[in-house]
């Protein structure tokens, strides 16, 4: 039973500095959305409403025939052909997204959706915030540790590190045991998950967000010289920049004994390390400083791992990281991406994850973070 005398309560406030994507695992196909070109808005369709509309208006057979015979065509093309775009939009839409940031909307085939709650509203799970905080705290622990992690570093050096047979989960578990599983609960083994100090941190989910907070963004990989290419055919529902979101934070100080300033310091140190080891290698990128944390998908390898912290003092760190990333790429794509040559460029990976917003190329996932006591 938790002793309330040990509980401290806070509010975490994040503000998105770039588009934020937290995926639901679902992709909207070409039958599930329709574009209004006049106002550059994508309307996401309620499939039940669409079926009822098609059935009630004797369009079902025509629609099915069109979709079966047109490999590249979608709901928009069929509705345009039959001059019923406005009817489809007004009678079957679930919600809408602005497409102002998509240069060529004709390239959009599927849309990776933002996570939604049981009522269909976008929100941010508290686990996303906690996972990011856990990662920066682990990085802090590694950098402050006067004892080496030679066994983990040796595993990172292996030729197959990071591939399907050697995903380095054992090494991640070793770090968890060493730095987090230190409670030593009665009757438990030293490495049991019940001994994790992070069990003393509880972060609520955010309140539901408005669909007006969402925008459609394209995945863009920029090279060291700033060249973004033509963008990739991957499109995501993202929370717009300048959106403020709050979470309730409860800390059981009997389990998690660090104070808020320690967390804030860890966030800042992780960011500084990220800038130094990765972002500043890219010609066009302007780094963030202070209490900024990267959240969500598409933010990049170094925002999700502690590899840079582990290898900070290793002369061949870029070569090691390049090999790990290369091993995550399918065999038939390795010569195309050439991460095995990243060490020649001085940074790995040799691309930075961006998207376009308001006419500018911006980073994915940076958020300011503020923790205030209640």
Legacy VTK file of the C-alpha trace (Angstrom):
# vtk DataFile Version 3.0
C-alpha trace
ASCII
DATASET POLYDATA
POINTS 374 float
0.000 0.000 0.000
1.305 3.449 -0.946
1.948 5.847 1.932
0.509 9.200 0.820
3.116 11.012 2.924
5.692 10.009 0.312
3.695 11.274 -2.665
4.513 14.498 -4.484
2.246 15.842 -7.226
3.199 17.952 -10.214
1.909 19.164 -13.561
4.005 18.452 -16.647
3.399 20.972 -19.424
4.827 20.337 -22.859
4.640 22.677 -25.824
5.305 21.248 -29.254
8.139 23.061 -31.034
7.812 20.906 -34.140
5.141 18.496 -35.378
4.636 15.571 -32.993
3.626 12.107 -34.189
2.577 9.282 -31.872
1.318 6.468 -34.035
-1.761 4.348 -33.532
-0.421 1.539 -35.716
-3.259 2.160 -38.190
-2.991 3.554 -41.700
-5.875 5.194 -43.537
-6.080 3.825 -47.076
-7.234 5.514 -50.263
-10.843 4.415 -49.646
-10.957 6.131 -46.259
-10.225 9.775 -47.021
-11.115 12.397 -49.577
-9.468 15.685 -50.495
-11.189 19.033 -50.831
-8.764 20.804 -53.153
-10.430 24.190 -52.704
-9.326 24.522 -49.087
-6.555 21.881 -49.150
-8.245 19.754 -46.506
-8.259 15.974 -46.163
-11.541 14.607 -44.841
-11.256 11.311 -42.986
-14.260 9.141 -43.707
-16.410 7.177 -41.279
-16.655 3.790 -42.995
-20.091 2.985 -41.556
-21.488 6.342 -42.678
-19.916 5.824 -46.101
-21.428 2.361 -46.478
-24.848 3.658 -45.470
-24.578 6.583 -47.885
-23.518 4.353 -50.784
-26.187 1.786 -49.999
-29.007 4.299 -49.546
-28.149 6.114 -52.771
-27.510 3.027 -54.932
-23.810 3.817 -55.348
-22.403 0.663 -53.719
-21.993 -1.424 -56.875
-20.435 1.472 -58.796
-17.942 2.197 -56.011
-16.910 -1.451 -55.611
-16.407 -1.835 -59.356
-14.276 1.326 -59.513
-12.057 0.309 -56.595
-11.467 -3.171 -58.022
-10.525 -1.877 -61.466
-8.415 1.163 -60.495
-5.186 0.250 -58.746
-4.200 3.883 -58.133
-7.638 5.423 -57.828
-9.329 6.140 -54.525
-12.522 7.504 -53.056
-11.741 11.023 -54.276
-11.346 9.974 -57.913
-14.581 7.966 -57.867
-16.544 10.748 -56.129
-15.178 13.329 -58.581
-16.151 11.167 -61.546
-19.701 10.940 -60.198
-19.872 14.604 -59.085
-20.698 13.773 -55.461
-17.577 15.011 -53.644
-19.501 17.520 -51.516
-22.111 14.922 -50.568
-19.399 12.482 -49.458
-17.628 15.181 -47.437
-20.716 16.522 -45.691
-22.468 13.229 -45.022
-19.670 10.772 -44.209
-16.703 12.720 -42.733
-15.395 11.765 -39.306
-12.875 14.624 -39.004
-10.639 16.722 -41.234
-6.938 17.572 -41.510
-5.312 20.564 -43.131
-2.902 19.625 -45.935
-1.192 23.006 -46.221
2.198 21.413 -45.566
1.925 18.822 -48.351
3.417 20.137 -51.599
1.913 17.444 -53.829
-1.233 15.965 -52.302
-1.512 13.604 -55.278
1.327 11.596 -53.730
-0.716 10.860 -50.625
-1.931 7.257 -50.752
-2.000 6.282 -47.103
-2.058 8.322 -43.887
-0.488 6.992 -40.684
-2.876 8.023 -37.934
-2.228 9.629 -34.560
-3.205 7.595 -31.511
-6.842 8.092 -30.423
-8.738 7.326 -27.226
-11.825 5.130 -26.919
-13.980 8.020 -28.135
-11.883 8.553 -31.252
-10.130 11.712 -29.998
-6.367 12.258 -30.312
-4.381 12.245 -27.067
-0.851 11.653 -25.776
-0.322 8.608 -23.541
1.538 9.283 -20.318
3.743 6.322 -21.220
5.201 8.350 -24.108
6.384 11.041 -21.687
7.595 8.520 -19.123
9.523 6.569 -21.762
11.329 9.699 -22.915
12.141 10.686 -19.322
13.381 7.173 -18.604
15.724 7.391 -21.585
17.257 10.725 -20.532
17.659 9.472 -16.947
19.419 6.349 -18.203
21.740 8.497 -20.289
22.477 10.657 -17.237
23.233 7.593 -15.110
25.624 6.204 -17.712
27.529 9.473 -18.049
27.822 9.978 -14.284
28.946 6.394 -13.641
32.666 6.142 -12.914
32.539 2.410 -13.626
32.663 1.361 -17.255
30.077 -0.593 -19.225
32.703 -2.506 -21.197
30.546 -5.634 -21.540
27.729 -3.662 -23.166
30.132 -1.731 -25.399
31.715 -5.024 -26.511
28.273 -6.260 -27.536
27.694 -3.066 -29.538
30.934 -3.716 -31.410
29.833 -7.131 -32.710
29.312 -7.317 -36.497
25.715 -8.523 -36.053
24.758 -5.959 -33.384
21.241 -4.698 -33.993
20.132 -7.289 -36.562
17.160 -9.634 -36.197
19.167 -12.235 -34.298
20.963 -9.787 -32.030
18.598 -6.938 -31.175
20.700 -6.000 -28.120
17.733 -6.557 -25.780
20.037 -8.363 -23.357
22.312 -5.334 -23.182
19.352 -3.005 -22.616
18.231 -5.285 -19.796
21.697 -5.151 -18.221
21.540 -1.357 -18.145
18.032 -1.443 -16.670
19.159 -3.784 -13.907
22.259 -1.738 -13.135
20.705 1.722 -13.052
16.989 1.277 -12.379
16.291 -1.992 -10.543
17.718 -0.882 -7.234
14.748 -0.947 -4.819
15.466 -4.451 -3.442
11.898 -5.319 -2.430
11.564 -8.030 0.183
11.212 -11.498 -1.331
12.297 -10.429 -4.815
15.404 -11.173 -6.842
17.774 -8.281 -7.416
16.998 -8.133 -11.138
13.199 -8.365 -10.881
11.217 -5.646 -12.659
9.367 -4.967 -9.374
12.578 -3.330 -8.157
12.508 -0.649 -10.860
12.769 2.841 -9.350
10.689 4.182 -12.238
7.681 2.456 -10.672
7.736 5.488 -8.374
6.803 7.757 -11.291
3.210 7.854 -12.533
2.252 10.075 -15.474
-1.345 10.407 -16.599
-2.530 10.452 -20.183
-3.298 13.890 -21.558
-6.840 15.130 -21.912
-8.336 14.594 -25.386
-7.074 17.033 -27.998
-9.079 18.791 -30.679
-8.826 17.610 -34.276
-7.925 21.247 -34.985
-4.610 20.463 -33.275
-3.752 17.958 -36.030
-2.076 18.545 -39.368
-0.814 16.257 -42.112
2.982 16.012 -42.438
5.290 14.257 -44.870
8.386 12.316 -43.816
11.519 14.063 -45.083
15.090 12.829 -44.675
17.652 15.620 -45.110
21.315 14.999 -45.858
24.349 16.592 -44.240
24.343 19.444 -46.752
20.678 20.173 -46.025
19.298 18.592 -49.211
15.824 17.200 -48.362
15.288 15.478 -51.706
11.673 15.030 -52.789
10.414 13.687 -49.483
9.226 10.154 -48.839
5.734 8.790 -49.603
4.948 8.527 -45.895
2.323 10.861 -44.454
1.370 11.216 -40.799
-1.229 12.886 -38.639
0.782 15.128 -36.320
0.067 17.579 -33.531
0.810 21.089 -34.743
3.660 23.167 -33.288
2.752 25.616 -30.493
0.269 23.205 -28.926
0.374 23.061 -25.105
-0.539 19.789 -23.390
-0.661 18.939 -19.678
-0.133 15.714 -17.731
-0.428 14.867 -14.046
2.797 13.589 -12.507
2.880 11.730 -9.187
6.193 10.750 -7.617
6.461 8.238 -4.792
9.610 9.529 -3.117
10.025 6.269 -1.213
10.775 4.603 -4.565
12.123 7.372 -6.789
14.512 9.410 -4.677
15.752 11.984 -7.211
14.261 15.473 -7.186
12.729 17.397 -10.087
15.902 19.388 -10.678
17.718 16.105 -11.356
15.193 15.225 -14.073
15.442 18.721 -15.571
19.225 18.523 -15.558
19.092 15.108 -17.246
16.815 16.488 -19.978
19.187 19.379 -20.639
22.313 17.199 -20.625
20.734 14.688 -23.001
19.804 17.518 -25.370
23.316 18.974 -25.278
24.776 15.546 -26.027
22.301 15.043 -28.887
23.273 18.381 -30.401
27.001 17.794 -30.045
27.092 14.188 -31.212
24.491 14.425 -33.972
22.437 17.495 -34.878
25.243 20.039 -35.256
26.814 17.826 -37.933
24.012 18.918 -40.267
24.652 22.180 -42.084
21.148 23.659 -41.990
19.955 22.518 -38.559
19.550 24.945 -35.674
19.640 23.191 -32.286
17.353 23.708 -29.322
18.767 24.307 -25.852
17.365 24.160 -22.330
14.463 21.981 -21.221
13.559 20.433 -24.561
12.778 16.754 -25.006
12.108 14.821 -28.214
8.904 12.778 -28.251
7.084 10.443 -30.596
7.851 8.746 -33.870
10.058 10.038 -36.643
12.339 11.949 -34.267
15.374 9.819 -35.054
17.650 7.125 -33.638
19.593 9.266 -31.186
16.467 10.639 -29.469
15.380 7.102 -28.506
18.624 5.448 -27.459
21.569 5.901 -25.104
24.119 4.618 -27.607
25.841 8.013 -27.830
26.248 8.132 -24.050
27.708 4.630 -23.945
30.141 5.318 -26.784
30.945 8.951 -26.006
34.621 8.280 -25.318
35.118 5.610 -28.000
37.218 6.764 -30.965
35.296 4.534 -33.395
31.811 5.379 -32.090
30.472 6.524 -35.476
31.570 3.279 -37.116
29.894 1.230 -34.364
26.624 3.157 -34.645
26.714 2.953 -38.442
27.039 -0.823 -38.246
24.123 -1.104 -35.800
21.860 1.033 -37.994
22.984 -0.810 -41.127
21.949 -4.085 -39.486
18.406 -2.777 -38.980
18.017 -2.202 -42.734
16.830 -5.066 -44.944
19.658 -6.736 -46.871
18.401 -5.552 -50.260
18.426 -1.902 -49.125
21.818 -1.733 -47.404
23.793 -0.664 -50.453
21.203 2.033 -51.121
21.412 3.534 -47.624
25.135 2.794 -47.062
25.132 3.307 -43.312
28.237 1.113 -43.211
30.081 4.106 -44.692
28.744 6.662 -42.206
32.076 6.782 -40.380
33.591 8.429 -43.457
31.082 11.281 -43.032
31.663 11.648 -39.294
28.065 11.025 -38.217
25.585 8.160 -38.147
22.915 8.078 -39.336
23.809 10.490 -42.130
20.272 11.850 -42.436
18.146 13.938 -40.064
14.386 13.407 -39.712
12.399 16.461 -40.791
9.036 17.509 -42.154
7.657 20.669 -43.722
5.510 23.020 -41.682
4.409 26.555 -42.513
6.781 26.653 -45.480
9.886 25.620 -43.527
11.732 22.376 -42.896
11.478 21.567 -39.188
12.527 18.763 -36.869
10.062 16.109 -35.778
9.139 15.806 -32.110
10.942 18.556 -30.138
8.868 19.769 -27.173
9.635 22.176 -24.370
8.919 20.573 -21.006
8.091 22.254 -17.701
7.412 20.490 -14.396
5.499 22.506 -11.779
4.580 21.403 -8.263
0.908 21.424 -7.326
LINES 1 375
374 0 1 2 3 4 5 6 7 8 9 10 11 12 13 14 15 16 17 18 19 20 21 22 23 24 25 26 27 28 29 30 31 32 33 34 35 36 37 38 39 40 41 42 43 44 45 46 47 48 49 50 51 52 53 54 55 56 57 58 59 60 61 62 63 64 65 66 67 68 69 70 71 72 73 74 75 76 77 78 79 80 81 82 83 84 85 86 87 88 89 90 91 92 93 94 95 96 97 98 99 100 101 102 103 104 105 106 107 108 109 110 111 112 113 114 115 116 117 118 119 120 121 122 123 124 125 126 127 128 129 130 131 132 133 134 135 136 137 138 139 140 141 142 143 144 145 146 147 148 149 150 151 152 153 154 155 156 157 158 159 160 161 162 163 164 165 166 167 168 169 170 171 172 173 174 175 176 177 178 179 180 181 182 183 184 185 186 187 188 189 190 191 192 193 194 195 196 197 198 199 200 201 202 203 204 205 206 207 208 209 210 211 212 213 214 215 216 217 218 219 220 221 222 223 224 225 226 227 228 229 230 231 232 233 234 235 236 237 238 239 240 241 242 243 244 245 246 247 248 249 250 251 252 253 254 255 256 257 258 259 260 261 262 263 264 265 266 267 268 269 270 271 272 273 274 275 276 277 278 279 280 281 282 283 284 285 286 287 288 289 290 291 292 293 294 295 296 297 298 299 300 301 302 303 304 305 306 307 308 309 310 311 312 313 314 315 316 317 318 319 320 321 322 323 324 325 326 327 328 329 330 331 332 333 334 335 336 337 338 339 340 341 342 343 344 345 346 347 348 349 350 351 352 353 354 355 356 357 358 359 360 361 362 363 364 365 366 367 368 369 370 371 372 373
